[in-house]
Amino acid sequence: MTTHSAAERKTVRIAMNGVTGRMGYRQHLVRSILAIREQGGVPLGDGTVIWPEPVLVGRRPHALRELAARHGLDPEAVSTDLDAVLADPTIDVYFDAQVTLAREEAIGKAIAAGKHIYTEKPTATGLEGALALARQARDAGIKHGVVQDKLFLPGLLKLKRLVEGGFFGEILSVRGEFGYWVFEGDWQEAQRPSWNYRAQDGGGIVVDMFPHWEYVLHELFGRVETVQALATTHIPRRWDESGEVYDATADDSAYGIFQLAGGTVAQINSSWSVRVNREELVEFQVDGTEGSAVAGLRGCRAQHRSATPKPVWNPDIPATERFREQWQEVPDNGEFDNGFKAQWELFLRHLVADEPYTWDLLAGARGVQLAELGLRSSAEGRRLDVPELHL
């Protein structure tokens, strides 16, 4: 890390691999790193700021050069040679937003080169590889973080506020619904890349979403102790980016039940084959002895025990209660930044100022573990224990 002035700017050079992809470009480059630069960096509180300097890495040189030109970045700070970038002593951090199959090897190389690591998830294709990366990082003495963006969504931040304030009393259950209809690609273009639906390319909704559910449940409600899942492929045939038909070999929907430490039961449905009849693309309902809440990406509605209606089941007469109108909006009580950007800022402060940071490669391994056990549970048709991980 380069200090330009004792009272001005600490530059952190970040090799960003995979920024030509949808997530790497929109959320990490534009809405995080470039947004941090637009605000003048990350303030440390002593008059200095952290200044991220991206180096764009990928396989398509013309696409990298076009991105650099579009956003006024150094045209020389692009490369298709990852080994050369990792050998550059001025590079401080390696960031990975590639497809999952390419991630494990690249992170291993970066750790071996002494770079700090910040990466998308899943961190590896299997638990053994994910734990190996965490151990390698520990032994190398580098700092490392894994993207766990949903913890920073406004809706879940409001939900966390309710949990920490004791609003729910004893939390009994969590019910999550995530998903939307991803078009097959024949008569309308699919919203997700075709590799998501090929198991041989690292695709599948369990691999993609169970790591998210692990950290959401772990952070808000308790460690996942058991998993029982059913993963299936509802849409067996899709069309790729070239308009060619292909067999979908990866699961596009998963139905999971998770038992948490402390006794809470969580049920989460994940699907790319469901049409949305919710307020948001993901919603979590939390029910407790003293109250309940429903949180989405941005909003959160709550209902206290004292305001709970008393419906009576009678299928012979129309329902007169307007149940959704009986919930109260949880106020913002503050400003919420982009979740990806907020976590980037925390990691950069951890890197430069050694501030606390818990979402590391071991946390990433827990997500890989839950996905692996979820797929195994589905294949074997039984509930499985989720052992606690240690390095």
Backbone torsions as a table, in degrees:
resi	resn	phi	psi	omega
1	MET	NA	132.2	-175.5
2	THR	-101.2	130.8	174.9
3	THR	-101.2	114.4	-179.6
4	HIS	-77.8	-32.7	178.2
5	SER	-156.5	141.9	-177.1
6	ALA	-58.6	-24.9	-177.2
7	ALA	-117.6	19.1	-175.7
8	GLU	-126.3	-81.6	-164.3
9	ARG	-137.8	134.0	171.2
10	LYS	-109.1	114.6	-178.1
11	THR	-87.0	131.5	174.9
12	VAL	-118.3	115.3	179.2
13	ARG	-88.0	127.6	-173.3
14	ILE	-121.7	117.4	172.2
15	ALA	-78.7	113.3	-175.8
16	MET	-106.7	105.5	-176.1
17	ASN	-100.3	122.8	179.1
18	GLY	101.8	19.3	-176.3
19	VAL	-79.3	-4.5	174.0
20	THR	-85.2	-8.1	175.1
21	GLY	-82.2	166.1	-174.6
22	ARG	-57.3	-54.7	-176.4
23	MET	-70.7	-44.7	-178.9
24	GLY	-60.2	-37.8	-178.7
25	TYR	-78.0	-56.8	-171.6
26	ARG	-68.0	-51.4	-172.2
27	GLN	-85.7	-39.5	-172.8
28	HIS	-91.2	-45.4	179.7
29	LEU	-77.8	-59.3	-171.7
30	VAL	-73.6	-52.9	-171.2
31	ARG	-86.5	-7.3	178.4
32	SER	-115.8	-75.5	-172.9
33	ILE	-64.6	-48.2	179.7
34	LEU	-68.0	-35.4	177.0
35	ALA	-65.1	-37.2	176.6
36	ILE	-64.2	-40.9	177.9
37	ARG	-65.3	-38.9	-180.0
38	GLU	-64.5	-30.2	179.3
39	GLN	-86.3	-1.1	177.3
40	GLY	97.2	12.5	179.1
41	GLY	101.1	-173.9	179.2
42	VAL	-103.7	114.2	-178.4
43	PRO	-71.5	140.1	177.7
44	LEU	-95.8	-10.4	178.2
45	GLY	94.5	-5.0	179.6
46	ASP	-115.8	19.0	-179.5
47	GLY	96.7	-9.4	178.9
48	THR	-105.4	160.0	178.2
49	VAL	-131.7	152.7	172.3
50	ILE	-89.4	129.8	-177.4
51	TRP	-117.0	106.2	179.3
52	PRO	-76.4	133.0	180.0
53	GLU	-120.0	101.8	-175.9
54	PRO	-77.9	141.9	169.3
55	VAL	-117.8	116.7	-172.0
56	LEU	-85.3	126.4	-177.1
57	VAL	-123.4	139.4	178.5
58	GLY	-177.5	-168.4	-176.9
59	ARG	-100.1	-16.8	-174.7
60	ARG	-113.1	101.7	-175.1
61	PRO	-60.0	-38.8	-178.1
62	HIS	-66.0	-37.1	179.2
63	ALA	-68.0	-39.6	178.4
64	LEU	-65.0	-44.4	179.2
65	ARG	-63.9	-37.7	179.6
66	GLU	-65.7	-40.4	177.6
67	LEU	-63.0	-44.4	180.0
68	ALA	-60.9	-44.0	-179.9
69	ALA	-66.3	-40.8	-177.3
70	ARG	-61.6	-34.2	-173.6
71	HIS	-111.1	13.9	174.9
72	GLY	66.7	30.8	178.6
73	LEU	-90.5	164.1	179.5
74	ASP	-58.0	117.1	-178.3
75	PRO	-64.8	-16.7	178.2
76	GLU	-86.6	-13.7	-176.5
77	ALA	-90.3	50.8	173.8
78	VAL	-135.3	149.6	-178.4
79	SER	-160.0	146.7	170.7
80	THR	-105.9	4.9	-177.5
81	ASP	-110.5	92.8	-177.1
82	LEU	-62.4	-40.0	-178.6
83	ASP	-60.6	-41.1	179.7
84	ALA	-66.8	-39.0	178.9
85	VAL	-64.2	-43.3	-179.1
86	LEU	-69.0	-23.4	177.6
87	ALA	-81.0	-9.6	-179.1
88	ASP	-76.4	116.9	-177.0
89	PRO	-68.2	-14.4	179.4
90	THR	-82.3	-10.6	178.5
91	ILE	-81.2	123.8	-177.9
92	ASP	-94.6	-40.3	-171.3
93	VAL	-128.5	140.7	169.8
94	TYR	-108.8	125.5	176.6
95	PHE	-114.5	136.1	-176.3
96	ASP	-124.0	121.1	172.9
97	ALA	-128.0	29.1	178.5
98	GLN	-73.8	179.0	169.9
99	VAL	-64.4	152.0	-172.5
100	THR	-56.8	-39.9	-175.5
101	LEU	-60.8	-27.5	-177.6
102	ALA	-92.1	-10.0	-166.9
103	ARG	-74.3	-46.2	-172.5
104	GLU	-58.8	-47.2	-179.1
105	GLU	-64.2	-42.4	-177.5
106	ALA	-65.9	-41.8	178.6
107	ILE	-64.6	-40.9	177.8
108	GLY	-58.5	-42.0	177.5
109	LYS	-63.6	-41.9	-177.3
110	ALA	-66.0	-40.8	177.6
111	ILE	-63.9	-43.6	179.0
112	ALA	-60.6	-29.4	178.8
113	ALA	-83.9	-0.1	176.8
114	GLY	83.4	17.2	-179.8
115	LYS	-87.1	145.7	169.1
116	HIS	-70.3	154.1	-171.2
117	ILE	-122.3	133.0	166.7
118	TYR	-135.5	128.2	-169.9
119	THR	-146.0	153.2	169.4
120	GLU	-71.6	172.9	178.7
121	LYS	-116.2	164.5	-9.2
122	PRO	-66.8	151.5	-175.1
123	THR	-76.3	-18.6	179.9
124	ALA	-157.2	171.8	-179.8
125	THR	-84.1	-11.6	179.0
126	GLY	-152.1	162.9	-176.6
127	LEU	-62.0	-41.0	-178.6
128	GLU	-58.0	-44.5	178.9
129	GLY	-67.9	-38.5	-179.8
130	ALA	-65.5	-42.2	177.5
131	LEU	-67.6	-36.1	178.3
132	ALA	-61.5	-40.5	178.0
133	LEU	-64.9	-42.4	179.8
134	ALA	-62.6	-40.7	179.0
135	ARG	-68.8	-40.0	179.4
136	GLN	-61.6	-41.6	179.4
137	ALA	-66.1	-42.0	177.8
138	ARG	-60.2	-47.0	-177.1
139	ASP	-67.4	-29.6	-179.7
140	ALA	-80.3	-15.5	179.5
141	GLY	72.9	21.6	179.6
142	ILE	-94.4	165.1	176.6
143	LYS	-93.4	146.3	-174.2
144	HIS	-150.2	143.7	-179.7
145	GLY	-142.9	152.5	178.7
146	VAL	-122.9	136.5	-179.3
147	VAL	-64.3	123.3	174.8
148	GLN	-134.0	64.3	-164.3
149	ASP	-64.7	-31.3	-173.9
150	LYS	-66.7	-19.8	175.8
151	LEU	-64.8	-19.4	-174.9
152	PHE	-105.1	8.2	175.2
153	LEU	-69.8	141.5	-180.0
154	PRO	-54.3	-42.3	-179.2
155	GLY	-61.7	-41.9	-179.2
156	LEU	-77.7	-27.6	173.5
157	LEU	-65.7	-38.9	175.6
158	LYS	-66.0	-41.5	177.9
159	LEU	-61.7	-42.0	178.2
160	LYS	-61.8	-38.3	178.4
161	ARG	-60.8	-40.5	178.1
162	LEU	-65.7	-41.7	179.1
163	VAL	-61.3	-49.9	-176.4
164	GLU	-68.2	-25.0	178.7
165	GLY	-85.2	0.1	178.2
166	GLY	75.6	18.3	-175.8
167	PHE	-59.6	-37.3	-170.6
168	PHE	-82.5	-16.1	-168.8
169	GLY	70.4	-132.7	174.0
170	GLU	-80.8	121.8	-179.4
171	ILE	-79.6	121.7	-175.2
172	LEU	-93.5	-45.9	-173.3
173	SER	-153.3	157.3	174.6
174	VAL	-130.0	129.0	176.6
175	ARG	-123.5	122.2	-177.6
176	GLY	-117.0	140.9	174.0
177	GLU	-128.0	120.2	177.6
178	PHE	-130.5	142.0	169.4
179	GLY	140.0	176.3	-178.1
180	TYR	-167.6	170.0	-179.2
181	TRP	-84.9	115.1	173.4
182	VAL	-92.3	118.1	-176.4
183	PHE	-62.0	145.7	-173.9
184	GLU	-66.2	-22.5	177.2
185	GLY	102.4	-0.5	-179.9
186	ASP	-87.1	-61.6	-177.7
187	TRP	-98.7	-14.3	169.9
188	GLN	-138.7	142.7	-178.5
189	GLU	-63.4	136.9	178.4
190	ALA	-69.6	148.2	-179.9
191	GLN	-87.7	-6.4	-179.8
192	ARG	-127.1	150.4	178.7
193	PRO	-62.6	149.9	-174.8
194	SER	-65.3	-25.2	-178.4
195	TRP	-63.3	-21.8	177.9
196	ASN	-59.5	-20.9	-174.6
197	TYR	-109.8	12.1	176.7
198	ARG	-119.3	114.5	-178.3
199	ALA	-61.6	-35.0	-178.6
200	GLN	-67.4	-16.1	177.9
201	ASP	-104.6	10.8	178.3
202	GLY	88.8	15.3	-177.9
203	GLY	-84.9	176.8	178.3
204	GLY	126.4	141.2	-176.8
205	ILE	-74.2	-27.5	177.6
206	VAL	-66.0	-47.5	179.0
207	VAL	-62.4	-34.7	-176.8
208	ASP	-78.6	-43.1	-168.4
209	MET	-104.3	-29.0	-179.0
210	PHE	-61.3	-34.8	173.2
211	PRO	-59.0	-36.0	175.2
212	HIS	-64.2	-46.8	-176.6
213	TRP	-64.9	-32.6	179.4
214	GLU	-60.6	-50.0	-175.5
215	TYR	-75.2	-31.4	176.4
216	VAL	-63.5	-48.7	179.9
217	LEU	-65.4	-45.0	-177.8
218	HIS	-60.5	-46.7	-174.8
219	GLU	-73.4	-36.4	-172.5
220	LEU	-96.0	-33.7	-168.4
221	PHE	-128.3	-25.2	-179.5
222	GLY	142.8	157.8	-178.5
223	ARG	-62.7	139.3	176.3
224	VAL	-73.3	123.2	-177.6
225	GLU	-105.1	-29.1	174.7
226	THR	-141.6	157.3	176.9
227	VAL	-138.4	137.8	170.7
228	GLN	-133.9	121.4	-171.9
229	ALA	-136.3	153.7	169.6
230	LEU	-127.1	114.6	177.8
231	ALA	-108.8	138.4	-177.3
232	THR	-147.9	163.5	176.4
233	THR	-112.4	99.1	-177.7
234	HIS	-74.5	-35.3	-178.9
235	ILE	-108.6	102.5	-171.3
236	PRO	-81.6	-12.6	-176.6
237	ARG	-136.8	131.6	179.4
238	ARG	-136.4	175.1	-180.0
239	TRP	-120.4	135.0	-174.4
240	ASP	-86.5	-171.7	-175.5
241	GLU	-65.3	-19.7	178.4
242	SER	-96.0	3.1	-179.1
243	GLY	83.6	10.4	-179.5
244	GLU	-90.2	136.7	178.6
245	VAL	-73.4	145.2	177.0
246	TYR	-147.5	158.6	177.3
247	ASP	-83.0	130.5	176.3
248	ALA	-82.1	109.4	-176.7
249	THR	-99.1	-5.2	-179.5
250	ALA	-107.1	154.7	178.6
251	ASP	-66.8	137.7	175.6
252	ASP	-110.2	-3.4	178.6
253	SER	-147.1	145.7	179.8
254	ALA	-147.5	140.0	-177.6
255	TYR	-124.0	113.2	-170.7
256	GLY	-123.3	144.5	171.5
257	ILE	-121.4	127.7	-175.1
258	PHE	-125.5	128.2	172.8
259	GLN	-96.5	131.5	-174.1
260	LEU	-108.5	156.4	173.9
261	ALA	-57.8	132.9	-177.4
262	GLY	98.7	-11.5	173.5
263	GLY	104.5	-9.4	178.5
264	THR	-64.7	140.5	176.4
265	VAL	-109.5	130.8	178.3
266	ALA	-117.0	136.3	173.3
267	GLN	-121.7	126.7	179.9
268	ILE	-135.0	124.5	173.4
269	ASN	-99.9	132.9	179.2
270	SER	-127.4	128.0	-177.0
271	SER	-155.5	138.8	168.4
272	TRP	-101.1	15.9	-177.7
273	SER	-132.1	40.8	-178.4
274	VAL	-136.5	139.7	176.2
275	ARG	-90.8	142.8	-167.4
276	VAL	-82.5	121.7	168.7
277	ASN	-128.7	59.9	-179.1
278	ARG	-139.8	171.2	174.7
279	GLU	-71.7	-33.5	-176.5
280	GLU	-140.5	170.0	-175.7
281	LEU	-69.5	-22.0	172.2
282	VAL	-135.1	137.3	176.5
283	GLU	-140.8	141.5	175.4
284	PHE	-122.1	126.5	172.5
285	GLN	-104.8	127.8	179.7
286	VAL	-115.4	125.3	179.8
287	ASP	-116.8	128.9	178.7
288	GLY	-132.5	173.3	-177.5
289	THR	-65.4	-27.3	-176.5
290	GLU	-105.2	-13.4	-178.9
291	GLY	178.5	170.7	179.6
292	SER	-134.0	161.0	176.4
293	ALA	-150.6	153.3	174.6
294	VAL	-125.4	119.5	-177.6
295	ALA	-118.9	140.4	174.3
296	GLY	-119.3	-153.3	179.1
297	LEU	-63.4	-42.6	-175.2
298	ARG	-122.0	-37.8	-174.4
299	GLY	-95.8	162.3	175.5
300	CYS	-151.8	127.1	179.3
301	ARG	-118.6	143.6	-175.4
302	ALA	-131.3	155.0	175.6
303	GLN	-140.0	117.0	-178.6
304	HIS	-80.8	158.7	178.9
305	ARG	-53.0	-41.5	-176.5
306	SER	-69.8	-18.2	-178.6
307	ALA	-109.9	12.6	-178.5
308	THR	-77.9	127.0	178.9
309	PRO	-69.7	171.3	-178.0
310	LYS	-122.4	72.8	-179.4
311	PRO	-69.0	150.8	175.9
312	VAL	-123.8	129.6	-177.8
313	TRP	-72.0	118.3	175.0
314	ASN	-150.1	97.8	-176.5
315	PRO	-72.2	-4.1	-175.8
316	ASP	-89.0	-11.0	179.3
317	ILE	-129.5	151.5	179.0
318	PRO	-64.1	147.3	176.2
319	ALA	-70.7	132.7	179.3
320	THR	-103.4	-15.4	179.7
321	GLU	-77.5	134.4	171.6
322	ARG	-98.2	84.9	-167.5
323	PHE	-59.9	-40.4	-176.9
324	ARG	-68.7	-23.4	179.2
325	GLU	-78.3	-7.3	-176.7
326	GLN	-94.7	10.9	178.2
327	TRP	-107.2	151.2	-177.4
328	GLN	-108.7	134.8	177.4
329	GLU	-68.1	132.8	173.5
330	VAL	-79.9	124.6	-175.3
331	PRO	-68.9	156.4	177.9
332	ASP	-63.7	-47.2	-177.7
333	ASN	53.3	32.6	179.6
334	GLY	157.7	174.7	178.6
335	GLU	-101.0	139.0	-179.2
336	PHE	-112.7	124.8	178.2
337	ASP	-88.8	169.9	173.1
338	ASN	-54.0	130.8	-174.4
339	GLY	-62.6	-38.8	178.6
340	PHE	-65.0	-43.4	179.5
341	LYS	-64.6	-42.1	-179.7
342	ALA	-60.0	-40.3	-179.9
343	GLN	-73.8	-36.2	173.9
344	TRP	-56.8	-44.9	-178.9
345	GLU	-62.7	-41.3	177.5
346	LEU	-62.4	-41.2	179.8
347	PHE	-66.6	-41.0	179.7
348	LEU	-65.0	-37.8	176.9
349	ARG	-67.9	-36.8	174.8
350	HIS	-62.6	-42.2	-177.5
351	LEU	-65.5	-46.7	-172.4
352	VAL	-89.8	-42.6	-174.2
353	ALA	-105.7	2.0	178.4
354	ASP	60.2	33.0	175.5
355	GLU	-73.0	155.2	-175.4
356	PRO	-59.8	146.4	-179.7
357	TYR	-158.2	124.3	-172.2
358	THR	-110.8	-11.6	-173.2
359	TRP	-90.0	74.4	-172.0
360	ASP	-104.1	-168.0	-177.8
361	LEU	-66.8	-25.3	173.9
362	LEU	-69.3	-41.2	174.8
363	ALA	-61.5	-39.2	176.0
364	GLY	-62.5	-37.6	179.0
365	ALA	-64.8	-33.7	177.1
366	ARG	-61.9	-37.8	177.4
367	GLY	-66.1	-41.9	177.2
368	VAL	-63.1	-41.0	179.1
369	GLN	-59.3	-46.0	-177.4
370	LEU	-66.1	-38.7	176.9
371	ALA	-63.9	-43.9	-179.7
372	GLU	-62.3	-45.3	179.4
373	LEU	-70.1	-32.1	176.5
374	GLY	-63.2	-44.1	177.7
375	LEU	-66.2	-39.3	178.5
376	ARG	-67.1	-40.8	177.1
377	SER	-58.8	-43.4	179.5
378	SER	-64.6	-43.5	-178.2
379	ALA	-66.4	-36.5	-175.9
380	GLU	-94.1	-11.7	178.2
381	GLY	67.2	38.2	-179.1
382	ARG	-150.7	163.6	177.6
383	ARG	-81.0	139.9	-177.4
384	LEU	-123.9	144.5	172.4
385	ASP	-72.5	150.6	177.1
386	VAL	-114.4	96.4	-177.4
387	PRO	-63.7	146.5	176.5
388	GLU	-71.9	135.6	-175.5
389	LEU	-92.4	141.5	174.6
390	HIS	-139.2	149.3	176.3
391	LEU	-86.5	NA	NA
